[in-house]
Amino acid sequence: MVSLVLTSSLNLRFRPLPTPKPRCPTPKSLRLNSRSVIKCSVNNSNNPLNPQKNKDFNPLISQKSTFLNHSPKRDSIIINSASTAATPAPQQQPWQGAAMRSLIASIATGVILWLIPAPDGVSRIAWQLLSIFLATIVGIITQPLPLGAVALMGLGACVLTKTLTFAAAFSAFGDPIPWLIALAFFFARGFIKTGLGNRIAYQFVSLFGSSSLGLGYSLVFSEALLAPAIPSVSARAGGIFLPLVKSLCVACGSNAGDGTEHKLGSWLMLTCFQTSVISSSMFLTAMAANPLAANLTSSTINQTLGWMDWAKGAIVPGLVSLIVVPLLLYVIYPPTVKSSPDAPKLARQKLEKMGPMSKNELIMAGTLLLTVGLWIFGGTLNIDAVTAAILGLSVLLVTGVVTWKECLAESVAWDTLTWFAALIAMAGYLNKYGLISWFSQTVVKVVLIIFL
């Protein structure tokens, strides 16, 4: 009888058993080491590996002569070919690096501007910083990498070319404005997690959504109410209101792609899209670009814009726009369905399904009122906006409404913090080197020449 035994003391971590002396002498050509395939003829009719009783045990055991006329080269070829056939070919991984065309366009912008001689009235170091700044802006627009990575590469270029020192390049990470935006993103996480944003929207729809125009206004003003605490149009419009609007359109029989979209869905989507831009401009923390504008104003004309200052200047034109734009769209792009009795019904069903306000929702609502109150009356109490936001986030962390792991996982917040700080640092030093004043004077001269 022929037996096939596979032994590997290295992989199985067993101590190899002593090999019994075979009843028949083994030729030298058949003696293999412990890593090889041992083939030996043993006369034992009760062996379960008997090829007469179990011919299908191993496909390599086909003929007795195969083992009697042993060939090491043939065995190695069989084993190697079998392992090659069993191992699947590795799939080529997709490219996960930068978009090369966008990256080349960004770098080319900076290099071309770098090689152009600096105009009169501009120092060479200011011109170099401008070339890096514009290359970073092109990279942020074309996005060969995420925004934070592009901004970090821009700061690295400033340090590498000795345009800015390391301390100067990363000085804006101590500025309160980028941190205010990052903290507001953490607040947005609490709104989405607790469902408080959905509850507020459903409440507005259940009260004012019986007509198509009333439904549009309910969505517009509920989105504006959430704008101070959610500094991202994507988070508000995409995370909270888009699913809500889609469900309301389906309830009213208006579906995209089947010819019924003009009943209500087209007008409602267009209204929410246009007014989300308005609500984003009404509050300092409603959009990430607002603090950047406030910071540039402070560094250029030495005029500080706080949270309440921004709200005082934007609240009147913002409210007028929120009232006029839906009505204007209702006239020039009207929905065919003028009433929406199913919308309040759906909203009430959703509210009943949500049940009463949970403990986390109550904490989130109280924290929002506390934080916004400190933003409004912070000047009187000598509490700045960032301190108020830190206090509100501390309440959410202590009560467990938002966990620190969730804050760390909020990649958009950290990404925004990085590119925000980078742009603020570059813009600040452009103003310090006198390039902003030179540019404004040049623009005034050109305008006077053209129109006078």
C-alpha positions in Angstrom: 0.0 0.0 0.0 1.1 3.5 -0.8 0.7 6.4 1.7 1.2 10.2 1.3 2.0 12.1 4.5 2.6 15.9 4.6 4.6 17.1 7.5 5.8 20.6 8.4 7.1 21.2 11.8 7.6 24.9 11.1 4.0 25.8 10.1 2.2 23.5 12.5 4.6 24.1 15.3 4.6 20.4 16.3 7.8 18.6 17.2 8.4 16.1 14.4 7.8 12.5 15.3 10.6 10.0 15.0 10.4 8.2 11.7 9.9 4.5 12.2 12.2 2.2 10.4 10.5 0.9 7.2 10.1 -2.8 6.6 11.7 -2.4 3.3 14.9 -0.3 2.7 14.3 3.1 1.2 16.5 4.0 -1.8 18.6 7.1 -1.5 16.7 8.7 -4.3 13.5 8.6 -2.2 15.0 10.1 1.0 13.6 13.6 1.5 14.0 16.1 4.3 11.2 17.2 6.6 9.9 19.8 4.2 9.5 17.4 1.3 6.9 14.9 0.4 7.6 11.5 2.0 6.6 8.5 0.0 7.0 5.1 1.4 5.5 1.7 0.7 4.0 0.1 3.9 2.2 -3.2 4.0 -0.9 -2.3 6.0 -4.3 -3.3 4.6 -6.2 -1.4 7.4 -4.5 1.9 6.4 -7.3 4.4 5.4 -5.0 5.8 2.8 -4.9 2.6 0.9 -5.3 3.5 -2.8 -7.2 0.3 -3.5 -10.0 1.4 -1.0 -9.7 5.1 -1.4 -8.6 5.8 -4.9 -10.0 9.4 -4.9 -8.1 10.5 -1.9 -5.3 12.3 -3.7 -5.3 13.0 -7.5 -1.5 12.7 -7.5 -1.8 9.0 -6.5 -2.7 7.5 -9.8 -0.2 4.8 -10.5 2.2 2.8 -8.4 5.0 3.4 -10.8 4.7 7.1 -10.2 6.2 6.7 -6.8 8.5 3.8 -7.5 10.2 5.8 -10.2 10.6 9.0 -8.2 11.7 12.2 -9.8 12.4 15.3 -7.6 12.3 17.6 -10.6 8.9 16.3 -11.7 7.5 16.7 -8.1 8.7 20.3 -7.9 7.2 21.1 -11.3 3.8 19.6 -10.2 3.8 21.4 -6.8 4.9 24.7 -8.3 2.3 24.6 -11.1 -0.4 23.7 -8.6 0.5 26.6 -6.3 0.6 28.9 -9.3 -2.8 27.9 -10.5 -4.3 28.2 -7.0 -3.0 31.7 -6.4 -5.2 34.3 -8.0 -3.6 37.0 -10.0 -3.4 40.2 -7.9 -5.8 42.9 -9.1 -4.4 46.2 -10.0 -5.3 48.8 -7.3 -6.9 52.1 -8.6 -4.7 55.2 -8.3 -5.4 56.8 -5.0 -3.0 59.7 -5.3 -3.5 63.2 -6.7 -5.3 64.1 -9.9 -2.2 64.8 -11.9 -3.8 67.3 -14.4 -5.2 69.5 -11.6 -1.9 69.2 -9.7 0.2 70.2 -12.7 -2.2 73.2 -13.3 -1.8 74.4 -9.8 2.0 74.0 -9.7 2.3 75.6 -13.2 0.3 78.7 -12.0 2.7 79.2 -9.1 5.9 78.6 -11.1 4.9 81.0 -14.0 4.0 83.8 -11.5 7.2 83.1 -9.6 9.3 83.6 -12.7 7.6 86.9 -13.6 9.6 89.9 -12.2 7.8 91.7 -9.4 6.2 94.9 -10.4 7.2 98.3 -9.0 6.1 98.8 -5.5 6.0 95.1 -4.6 8.8 93.4 -2.8 10.2 90.1 -4.1 9.2 88.1 -1.1 5.6 89.5 -1.4 5.5 88.4 -5.0 6.8 84.9 -4.1 4.1 84.6 -1.5 1.5 85.7 -4.0 2.5 83.0 -6.4 2.3 80.3 -3.8 -1.1 81.8 -2.6 -2.6 81.7 -6.1 -1.2 78.2 -6.7 -3.0 77.1 -3.5 -6.2 78.8 -4.6 -6.1 77.0 -8.0 -5.5 73.8 -6.1 -8.5 74.4 -3.8 -10.6 75.1 -6.9 -9.5 72.1 -9.0 -8.9 69.8 -6.0 -6.2 67.4 -7.0 -6.2 66.4 -3.4 -8.6 67.2 -0.5 -8.6 70.9 0.5 -6.6 70.4 3.7 -3.9 68.5 1.9 -3.6 71.2 -0.8 -3.4 73.9 1.9 -0.8 72.0 3.8 1.3 71.7 0.6 1.0 75.4 0.1 2.3 76.0 3.7 5.1 73.6 3.0 6.1 75.5 -0.2 6.2 78.7 1.8 8.6 77.2 4.4 10.7 75.3 1.8 11.3 78.5 -0.3 12.0 80.5 2.8 9.1 82.8 1.9 7.7 82.3 5.4 9.2 80.9 8.6 7.5 77.8 10.1 6.1 79.9 12.9 4.7 82.4 10.5 3.2 79.8 8.1 1.4 78.0 10.9 0.6 81.1 13.0 -3.1 81.1 12.0 -3.8 77.8 13.7 -3.9 79.9 16.9 -6.5 82.3 15.3 -10.0 81.9 16.9 -11.9 82.1 13.5 -10.9 78.6 12.2 -11.7 77.0 15.5 -15.1 78.7 15.6 -16.0 77.0 12.4 -14.6 73.6 13.6 -16.6 73.9 16.8 -19.8 74.7 14.8 -19.3 71.5 12.8 -19.3 69.6 16.1 -22.6 71.3 16.9 -24.0 70.2 13.6 -23.1 66.6 14.4 -25.2 66.9 17.6 -28.2 68.2 15.6 -28.1 65.3 13.1 -27.4 62.7 15.7 -30.2 63.7 18.1 -32.7 64.3 15.2 -33.5 67.8 16.6 -33.1 69.3 13.1 -35.6 66.9 11.6 -38.1 67.6 14.4 -37.9 71.4 13.9 -38.4 71.0 10.1 -41.4 68.6 10.6 -42.9 71.0 13.1 -42.8 73.9 10.6 -44.3 71.7 7.8 -47.1 70.5 10.0 -48.1 74.1 10.9 -47.6 75.9 7.6 -47.4 73.3 4.9 -51.0 72.9 3.8 -50.4 75.0 0.6 -47.5 74.7 -1.7 -46.3 78.3 -1.0 -46.7 77.7 2.8 -44.8 74.4 2.5 -41.9 76.3 0.7 -41.8 79.0 3.4 -41.9 76.5 6.2 -38.8 74.7 4.8 -37.0 78.0 4.1 -37.4 79.5 7.5 -36.7 76.2 9.4 -33.4 76.0 7.4 -32.6 79.6 8.3 -33.3 78.8 12.0 -30.7 76.0 11.9 -28.1 78.1 10.0 -26.4 79.7 13.0 -25.4 76.3 14.5 -24.7 74.3 11.3 -21.9 76.0 9.3 -22.2 73.9 6.2 -24.8 74.2 3.4 -24.1 70.5 2.6 -24.8 69.5 6.1 -28.1 71.5 6.3 -29.4 71.1 2.8 -28.0 67.6 2.1 -28.1 66.0 5.5 -31.4 67.3 6.9 -33.6 69.0 4.3 -33.0 67.0 1.1 -34.4 63.7 2.5 -37.3 65.7 4.0 -38.1 67.4 0.7 -37.9 64.2 -1.3 -40.4 62.5 1.1 -42.8 65.4 1.0 -42.7 65.4 -2.8 -43.4 61.7 -3.0 -46.3 62.2 -0.5 -47.8 64.8 -2.8 -47.4 62.7 -5.9 -44.5 64.5 -7.4 -41.6 62.2 -8.5 -38.5 63.0 -10.5 -38.3 61.4 -13.9 -41.9 60.3 -14.4 -43.4 63.5 -15.7 -44.9 64.6 -12.3 -41.9 66.6 -11.1 -43.5 69.9 -12.0 -46.4 69.3 -9.7 -44.4 70.4 -6.7 -40.9 68.9 -6.6 -39.2 71.2 -9.2 -40.3 74.4 -7.5 -39.7 73.1 -4.0 -36.1 72.0 -4.8 -35.3 75.2 -6.6 -36.7 77.3 -3.7 -34.6 75.4 -1.1 -31.5 75.6 -3.3 -31.7 79.4 -3.8 -32.6 80.3 -0.2 -29.9 78.1 1.4 -27.4 80.6 0.0 -29.3 83.5 1.6 -29.4 81.9 5.0 -25.7 81.0 4.7 -24.9 84.7 4.5 -27.1 85.9 7.4 -24.9 84.6 10.2 -21.1 84.5 10.8 -21.2 80.8 11.6 -23.7 79.8 8.9 -21.0 79.2 6.3 -17.2 78.6 6.4 -16.4 81.5 4.1 -18.0 84.1 6.4 -15.3 84.0 9.1 -12.7 84.2 6.4 -14.3 87.4 5.0 -14.4 88.8 8.6 -10.8 87.9 9.1 -9.7 89.6 5.9 -11.7 92.7 6.8 -10.0 92.8 10.2 -6.5 92.5 8.7 -7.1 94.9 5.8 -9.1 97.8 7.3 -8.6 97.0 11.0 -12.4 96.6 11.5 -13.4 93.7 13.7 -16.7 91.9 12.9 -18.1 89.8 15.7 -21.0 87.4 15.5 -23.6 90.0 16.5 -22.1 92.7 14.2 -22.5 90.3 11.3 -26.1 89.4 12.2 -27.1 93.1 12.6 -25.8 93.9 9.1 -27.3 90.8 7.4 -30.5 90.1 9.1 -32.7 92.7 7.3 -31.6 92.0 3.7 -31.6 88.3 4.6 -35.2 88.2 5.8 -36.4 90.3 2.9 -34.7 87.9 0.5 -36.1 84.9 2.2 -39.6 86.4 1.8 -39.2 87.6 -1.8 -37.3 84.7 -3.5 -39.8 81.9 -2.9 -42.7 84.2 -4.0 -40.7 85.3 -7.1 -40.0 81.6 -8.0 -43.7 80.8 -7.4 -44.6 83.4 -10.1 -41.9 82.6 -12.7 -41.7 78.8 -12.1 -45.0 77.9 -10.5 -45.9 74.4 -9.3 -49.0 72.9 -10.9 -50.3 71.7 -7.5 -51.2 74.7 -5.4 -52.3 72.9 -2.2 -50.4 70.1 -0.4 -52.7 68.6 2.3 -50.6 65.5 2.4 -47.5 67.3 3.5 -48.8 68.3 7.0 -50.2 64.8 7.4 -46.9 63.2 6.6 -45.1 65.6 8.9 -47.5 64.8 11.8 -46.9 61.1 11.1 -43.2 61.6 11.3 -43.5 63.5 14.6 -45.7 60.8 16.1 -43.2 58.2 15.0 -40.4 60.2 16.6 -42.4 60.5 19.9 -41.8 63.1 22.5 -38.5 64.9 22.7 -35.7 62.7 24.1 -33.3 63.7 26.8 -30.5 64.3 24.3 -32.8 66.5 22.2 -33.7 68.6 25.2 -30.0 69.0 26.1 -29.2 69.9 22.5 -31.9 72.5 22.3 -30.8 74.0 25.7 -27.2 74.1 24.6 -28.1 75.8 21.4 -30.0 78.5 23.2 -27.2 79.0 25.6 -24.5 79.3 22.9 -26.5 81.6 20.6 -27.4 83.7 23.6 -23.8 84.1 24.5 -23.0 84.9 20.8 -25.7 87.7 20.9 -24.9 89.1 24.3 -21.2 88.1 24.5 -20.1 91.7 24.0 -21.9 92.8 27.1 -20.7 89.8 29.1 -17.1 90.1 27.7 -17.3 86.5 26.3 -16.2 86.0 22.7 -17.8 83.7 20.2 -15.1 81.0 20.4 -15.3 80.8 24.2 -19.1 80.5 23.9 -18.8 77.7 21.4 -16.3 75.8 23.6 -18.6 76.1 26.5 -21.5 74.7 24.5 -19.4 71.8 23.2 -18.3 71.1 26.7 -21.9 70.6 27.7 -22.5 68.3 24.9 -19.4 66.2 25.7 -20.1 66.0 29.4 -23.7 64.9 28.8 -22.7 62.4 26.1 -24.9 64.0 23.4 -21.7 64.2 21.3 -18.6 62.0 22.1 -15.0 63.0 21.4 -14.6 60.0 19.0 -17.4 61.5 16.9 -15.7 64.9 17.0 -12.5 63.2 15.8 -14.4 61.4 13.1 -15.8 64.7 11.8 -13.2 64.9 9.0 -14.9 68.0 7.3 -14.3 70.0 10.5 -10.6 69.2 10.7 -10.2 69.6 6.9 -11.8 73.1 7.1 -9.7 74.0 10.0 -6.5 73.2 8.1 -7.2 75.0 4.8 -8.9 77.9 6.7 -5.8 78.5 8.8 -3.5 78.2 5.8 -5.4 80.8 3.8 -5.6 83.2 6.7 -1.9 82.9 7.3 -1.0 83.6 3.7 -3.5 86.4 3.4 -2.3 88.0 6.6 1.3 88.1 5.5 0.3 89.4 2.0 -1.3 92.3 3.8 1.7 92.7 6.1 4.1 92.8 3.1 2.0 95.6 1.5 0.7 93.7 -1.5 -3.0 94.1 -0.6 -2.7 97.9 -0.4 -0.7 98.0 -3.7 -3.3 95.9 -5.4 -6.2 98.1 -4.2 -4.4 101.2 -5.3 -3.7 99.7 -8.7 -7.4 98.7 -9.2 -8.5 102.2 -8.3 -6.1 103.7 -10.9 -7.2 101.3 -13.6 -10.9 102.1 -12.9 -10.2 105.8 -13.0 -8.4 105.5 -16.4 -11.2 103.4 -17.9 -14.2 105.5 -16.8 -12.8 109.0 -16.6 
